[in-house]
Amino acid sequence: MSGLLAGKRLLVTGVITDQSIAFSVARLAQENGATVVLTGFGRMSLVERIAKRLPQPAPVIELDVTDPAHLTSLADRVREHVDGLDGVVHSIAFAPQSCLGGGFLDAPWEDVATAVQVSTYSYKSLAVAALPLMSPGGAVVGLTFDATKAWPVYDWMGVAKAGLESASRYLALHLGPKGIRSNLVSAGPLRTMAAKSIPGFQQFEDAWAERAPLGWALTDQEPAARACLALLSDWFPATTGEIVHVDGGYHALGAAM
Ligand SMILES: NC(=O)c1ccc[n+]([C@@H]2O[C@H](COP(=O)([O-])OP(=O)(O)OC[C@H]3O[C@@H](n4cnc5c(N)ncnc54)[C@H](O)[C@@H]3O)[C@@H](O)[C@H]2O)c1
């Protein structure tokens, strides 16, 4: 087998449509020699249908990251398909509508708690659930949206992403001694189901179209997916707690007055 991820066994979460960033990760990973097991949330028959569109149909395991029973049984259920894991991809986020679109000052704690549990804490939960299958050289990769800044309309999801960026550094700290890396890809705006649920997402699209030095394709998930593959590969063996920006260079610019 040849390719960047030849022989690697990956668990990829977060496929819900073929526009999902996770779908591009799974497709490219297979094209580059990996064996992929997917997890699906909620609409399992839809995820199973999408999984059949991959170059090789991938098995789908149910995983709601807020369900302790799903998490504790995850390793055993993955083991039915592969004998270990070399990489885990966290491509999961959710916030109730109150948390997005300008509602920062009014969103109730229960809704904020949901956003943080699904989008932040789950990064740790997923890694710990997969840990029994992992060994030195393994990697966990997640997706963020630059949380060093406050964005209009992103609100509590921005706070959740700031937490995710910190959680990835702590995971790097705690899993480093086991030889397991934790890194994030900070992607620019992409038209996925999650993005469409953010009222005012158009503002991000316009900003990137106007300012990203390399330009930015709103419907091309492949650059972000390629970075995930690189971080899962053996080509970043001494990199952990890192955030790689795949945003056309937008983050590098200052704001013009
Ligand atoms: N689309 C963008 O503009 C963009 C930019 C930067 C980062 N990201 C991040 O990329 C990741 C993937 O999002 P996407 O844009 O591909 O959208 P998407 O809607 O395709 O994927 C989001 C996924 O989260 C899953 N999910 C939600 N709640 C869950 C739960 N309780 N348990 C398990 N899974 C759950 C959904 O089933 C879905 O598959 C997210 O972390 C998102 O924040 C997206």
The ligand as an ORCA input file, in Angstrom:
! r2SCAN-3c Opt
* xyz 0 1
  N     -17.525     25.049      8.134
  C     -16.704     25.979      8.594
  O     -16.719     27.136      8.160
  C     -15.698     25.606      9.642
  C     -14.566     26.413      9.841
  C     -13.648     26.089     10.824
  C     -13.874     24.964     11.615
  N     -14.989     24.195     11.403
  C     -15.184     23.033     12.267
  O     -15.134     21.848     11.510
  C     -15.810     20.835     12.247
  C     -16.734     20.074     11.298
  O     -17.798     20.901     10.902
  P     -18.288     21.024      9.391
  O     -18.134     22.454      9.021
  O     -17.681     19.974      8.547
  O     -19.872     20.819      9.534
  P     -20.787     19.496      9.536
  O     -22.147     19.989      9.889
  O     -20.642     18.758      8.273
  O     -20.173     18.621     10.732
  C     -20.490     18.827     12.096
  C     -20.653     17.446     12.689
  O     -20.835     17.492     14.115
  C     -21.630     16.360     14.423
  N     -22.195     16.431     15.774
  C     -22.992     17.394     16.299
  N     -23.347     17.060     17.555
  C     -22.748     15.854     17.823
  C     -22.753     14.983     18.951
  N     -23.441     15.265     20.080
  N     -22.021     13.825     18.890
  C     -21.319     13.529     17.767
  N     -21.290     14.312     16.658
  C     -22.004     15.459     16.697
  C     -22.696     16.382     13.343
  O     -23.367     15.126     13.243
  C     -21.862     16.690     12.108
  O     -21.426     15.494     11.484
  C     -16.492     21.514     13.411
  O     -15.682     21.413     14.569
  C     -16.537     22.964     12.949
  O     -16.638     23.887     14.007
  C     -15.884     24.483     10.435
*
